[in-house]
């Protein structure tokens, strides 16, 4: 028997909104749900949150650093954040929740790629790269803040947990245009590392 204890309410919401299509019958299998959960929620989103905040804790004593000079990589990430918000709007208007969620998840994937290419774990070995390290971790954390806003309608509990780990109020009450301003996260914010938002699952018989 598989229940909420395994996937959590947000895991169920995400799966059925991501896989379902309005006006059509849908197929379901436990194996497919585990695969989607692990690929999207555990790997793309959960791991992003965990590893980013772990690096902020390790390299900046758990305080969001002030960014230095931005490069094309940061500008591209900002554009991706705007595209994710626009894709969410389009998906909702078209009654396509799967497309809406895929647009938001694309920001998580882009942020993971940004971290992989910037390699902050390598920057941390070189004191000369301290400002660049701060810049990379600031913008990765800011992207996670955006994800906490964009995912909140579909995954409210997980979004609250992410925001708590970011040291932010657990609910974003400002207008979206304000909440999604790129660069709104205040440097100096104290993050709170906790257990993974979406721990990886092993399929059970």
Helices and strands as residue ranges (DSSP letters): H 4-19, H 30-36, I 37-46, H 47-60, H 72-93, H 97-118, H 120-123, G 127-129, H 130-150, H 156-165, H 176-179
